[in-house]
Amino acid sequence: MAKKISEIYAEYKIMPLLQGHMLRVAAVAFLICDNFDELLPKEEIITACLLHDMGNIIKSNFEFLPESWQPEGVRYWQKVKDDFIKKYGENEHKTVILIMKELGVSERIISIVDKIRFSLLCSHRDGNDMSIKIVAYADNRVDPHGVVSYEARMDESKERYKNHKNNPGEKEWGKMVACGKEIEKQIFAKCRIKPEDINDETVAPIISKLRDFMIHSN
């Protein structure tokens, strides 16, 4: 059994800003997979990218990018957020795992998404799982407005989360950013394109196709 990702986003009332983020992340990974020197499990990687933030409305701040909540309005999205919390709890990471289980995706894809956390970047750098490296890296190339360089994404994240309760502190942050940069080097050492070849212009036609990407259940 399979469903288009656009249908899944509609079913789960995924806000447009979040849909755009996951589609861009998947498009970044798509470009890497298509230009990689080794065979990769592309469908697994793209599926993980398209689902990795399905629960993020739970941590949404409706004062951030106010234009993003139109035309439905903040009241509508607050109700969606409340419904998510009532059904899944207040942890957005656990929520995405529960949603993937509802969708019936493979345990392998659930395992990949479960490991896509900024705090695990150094572990990913030292590991051998290229799928996890690519999904984590692709996520770190997309900010709320589009595809940016790894460095720009890290600067944006640092500013946005500077007062967050789980902020790791300056030293630990710098260490994790450096690990992410090493992952970038590992990926592009085996890639026929350069990091700067991945941008809003090059991902645009891929995003259009990805809206029809089929998510398969077991």
HELIX and SHEET records of a PDB file:
HELIX    1   1 ILE A    5  GLU A   11  1                                   7    
HELIX    2   2 PRO A   16  ASP A   34  1                                  19    
HELIX    3   3 LYS A   42  LEU A   51  1                                  10    
HELIX    4   4 ASN A   56  LYS A   59  5                                   4    
HELIX    5   5 PRO A   66  TRP A   69  5                                   4    
HELIX    6   6 VAL A   74  TYR A   88  1                                  15    
HELIX    7   7 GLU A   92  LEU A  103  1                                  12    
HELIX    8   8 GLU A  107  ASP A  114  1                                   8    
HELIX    9   9 PHE A  118  LEU A  120  5                                   3    
HELIX   10  10 LEU A  121  ASP A  126  1                                   6    
HELIX   11  11 MET A  130  ASP A  139  1                                  10    
HELIX   12  12 TYR A  150  ARG A  160  1                                  11    
HELIX   13  13 GLU A  170  PHE A  188  1                                  19    
HELIX   14  14 PRO A  195  ASP A  197  5                                   3    
HELIX   15  15 ASP A  200  LEU A  210  1                                  11    
SHEET    1   A 2 ALA A   2  LYS A   4  0                                        
SHEET    2   A 2 MET A 214  HIS A 216 -1                                        
SHEET    1   B 2 VAL A 142  ASP A 143  0                                        
SHEET    2   B 2 GLY A 146  VAL A 147 -1                                        
END                                                                             
